[in-house]
Amino acid sequence: MEATFITLKFDRALKIGEANLLRGAVASAYPELILLHNHDGDKYRYSAPLIQYKVIDGNGIIIGIESGSEVLKQIAFDQEEYRFGEDSLQALEREVKVRDVTFGISQDDIKYRFLNPWMALNQDNYHLYVKADSSKQKLMLETILKGNLISLSKGLSYTVPAKIDVKSLTCSAVPIKLKGTPMLGFYGRFSVNFIIPELWGIGKSASRGFGTVKRDASNLSNLIGGLL
């Protein structure tokens, strides 16, 4: 499948938490392009987001897959000024890369790690998680991770042909805030018989940069260098 990567370098380094401000800055410039923000008027598009916003190495990274890729290719990204809340940032460099990426069940297990917190829990299962012992917590997170991949597959119209098998999941919980609300996120590593496109996010608020994964064996600096 096709993916488009947009890299924006501003006159100051972005912070990890500013991925949502990047999303707002871009989406406000093109309100008619629903996939940029997943809102159709006052209605929310609940399918898996096909465009995600990240902050990596201080740069803004925007990734679109399939129809999300087509939307990103429509946009010139030739703005010189972007509004990040109260700040106005100048775009010094911009780069567009279009690539073929692989997605779906793999014959081999692939190791991944989360570059930023994975938001696995919602209000309902949070209370179940904190009351569970460590073995049940791990099983719970493995089940949620499988569900994330199934939801992503549905959003990309991909029928999973075999059982998704998550292994070696190790996570550490970290307190985070989303829109000012305290929540629990997870850093960690896992292996799974599933190919996830590099730098794609899974879980809640993936469009805002949460749950971004990379292969453990790959070199992030080389990847980003290829995008710049």
C-alpha positions in Angstrom: 0.0 0.0 0.0 1.0 3.6 -0.5 2.1 6.0 2.3 3.0 9.7 2.0 5.5 11.2 4.6 5.6 14.9 5.1 8.4 16.4 7.2 8.3 20.0 8.4 11.2 21.7 10.1 10.3 24.9 12.0 12.2 27.8 13.3 12.2 26.1 16.7 12.2 22.4 17.7 8.8 21.0 18.4 8.0 19.2 21.6 6.5 15.7 21.6 3.2 17.0 23.1 2.8 19.5 20.2 1.8 16.8 17.7 -1.9 17.8 18.4 -1.1 21.5 17.7 0.5 20.4 14.4 -2.7 18.5 13.6 -4.7 21.6 14.4 -2.5 23.9 12.4 -2.7 21.8 9.2 -6.4 20.8 9.6 -7.5 24.4 10.1 -5.9 25.3 6.8 -7.9 22.6 4.9 -11.2 22.2 6.8 -12.8 20.6 3.8 -10.4 17.6 3.8 -12.1 15.3 6.4 -9.2 12.8 6.7 -6.9 15.6 8.0 -9.0 15.9 11.2 -11.7 13.2 11.1 -14.5 15.6 11.6 -17.4 16.1 9.2 -19.1 19.2 10.5 -20.1 18.4 14.1 -19.8 14.7 13.4 -16.7 12.6 14.2 -15.4 10.0 11.8 -14.9 6.9 14.0 -12.9 4.8 11.5 -9.2 4.3 12.1 -7.4 7.6 11.2 -5.6 7.4 7.9 -3.5 10.5 8.6 -1.3 10.7 11.7 0.7 13.6 13.2 4.0 13.1 15.1 6.9 15.0 16.5 10.2 13.2 16.0 13.6 14.8 16.6 11.9 18.2 17.0 10.4 18.0 13.5 6.7 17.7 12.5 6.0 14.4 10.7 2.7 13.8 9.0 2.0 10.3 7.6 -1.0 9.3 5.4 -1.8 5.7 4.3 -4.0 4.7 1.3 -6.7 7.4 0.9 -4.8 9.4 3.6 -1.8 9.3 1.3 -3.9 10.7 -1.6 -5.1 13.6 0.6 -1.5 14.5 1.6 -0.4 14.5 -2.0 -3.2 17.1 -2.7 -1.7 19.6 -0.3 1.2 21.8 -1.3 2.3 22.4 2.3 3.7 25.7 1.0 2.6 27.7 4.0 5.4 29.7 5.5 3.6 30.3 8.8 1.7 27.8 11.0 -0.3 28.6 14.1 0.6 26.5 17.1 -1.9 27.7 19.7 -0.7 31.1 20.7 2.6 30.7 18.8 3.3 31.4 15.1 6.0 29.2 13.7 7.9 29.6 10.5 8.4 26.5 8.3 12.1 26.5 7.3 12.1 23.2 5.4 9.6 20.8 4.0 9.9 17.5 2.3 7.4 15.0 0.7 8.2 11.3 0.3 5.8 8.8 -1.2 6.6 5.1 -0.5 5.2 1.7 -0.8 4.8 0.1 2.6 3.8 -3.4 3.7 1.0 -4.1 6.1 -0.6 -7.3 7.5 0.1 -10.8 8.7 3.7 -11.9 8.6 5.1 -15.5 8.7 7.7 -14.3 11.1 7.5 -12.4 14.4 8.6 -8.8 14.2 10.0 -6.9 17.2 8.7 -3.3 17.8 9.0 -0.7 20.4 6.8 2.3 21.2 8.5 5.7 20.5 6.0 7.5 22.6 3.2 6.4 25.0 0.7 3.8 23.8 -2.7 4.7 25.0 -4.2 1.3 25.5 -6.8 2.0 28.2 -10.2 3.7 28.2 -12.3 4.7 31.2 -13.9 1.3 31.5 -10.9 -1.0 31.3 -8.6 1.4 33.3 -10.3 0.4 36.5 -10.1 -3.3 35.6 -6.4 -2.9 34.9 -5.4 -1.2 38.1 -7.2 -3.8 40.2 -5.6 -6.8 38.3 -2.4 -8.5 39.3 0.7 -8.2 37.0 0.0 -11.4 35.0 -3.6 -10.4 34.3 -2.5 -6.9 33.4 -0.1 -8.3 30.8 -2.8 -10.5 29.3 -5.1 -7.6 29.2 -2.6 -5.4 27.3 -1.8 -8.2 24.9 -5.6 -8.6 24.1 -5.9 -4.8 23.6 -2.9 -4.7 21.3 -4.4 -7.4 19.2 -7.7 -5.4 19.1 -5.8 -2.3 18.0 -4.3 -4.2 15.0 -7.7 -5.6 14.1 -9.3 -2.2 14.2 -6.4 -0.8 12.1 -7.0 -3.6 9.6 -10.7 -2.8 9.3 -9.9 0.8 8.7 -7.6 -0.2 5.8 -10.2 -2.7 4.5 -7.8 -5.6 5.2 -9.2 -8.9 6.3 -6.8 -10.6 8.7 -6.2 -14.1 7.4 -4.7 -15.7 10.5 -4.5 -15.3 14.2 -2.6 -12.3 15.5 -0.1 -13.6 18.1 1.4 -11.0 20.4 4.6 -12.2 22.3 7.1 -10.8 24.7 5.1 -7.7 25.6 6.9 -5.7 28.3 5.4 -2.4 29.3 6.0 0.3 31.9 3.2 2.7 32.7 3.7 6.4 32.6 1.3 9.2 33.6 0.3 11.4 30.7 -2.3 14.1 29.9 -4.6 14.4 26.9 -6.5 17.6 26.6 -5.7 18.3 30.3 -7.1 15.0 31.5 -4.7 12.7 33.5 -4.4 9.3 31.8 -2.1 6.3 31.8 0.2 5.5 28.8 2.7 2.7 28.2 6.2 2.5 26.9 7.5 -0.9 26.0 8.4 -3.5 23.5 6.6 -6.4 21.9 6.8 -8.9 19.0 3.9 -9.9 16.8 3.4 -11.8 13.5 2.1 -8.6 11.9 3.8 -5.9 9.8 3.0 -2.4 11.0 4.2 0.4 8.7 7.2 2.2 10.3 6.3 5.2 12.5 2.6 4.3 12.3 0.7 4.7 15.6 -1.8 2.3 17.2 -4.2 2.6 20.0 -6.2 5.6 21.2 -5.3 9.1 19.9 -2.9 7.6 17.4 -3.6 10.5 15.0 -2.1 12.8 17.7 1.2 11.0 17.8 0.5 8.4 20.6 1.4 4.8 20.2 3.9 5.3 17.4 5.9 2.2 16.8 9.2 1.3 15.0 11.0 -1.9 14.4 13.5 -2.7 17.1 16.2 -3.6 14.5 15.8 -0.4 12.4 17.7 2.8 12.7 15.4 5.7 13.4 18.0 8.4 12.6 18.6 6.8 9.2 14.9 6.7 8.5 14.3 10.3 9.5 17.3 11.3 7.5 15.8 9.7 4.5 12.6 11.8 5.0 14.3 15.1 5.4 
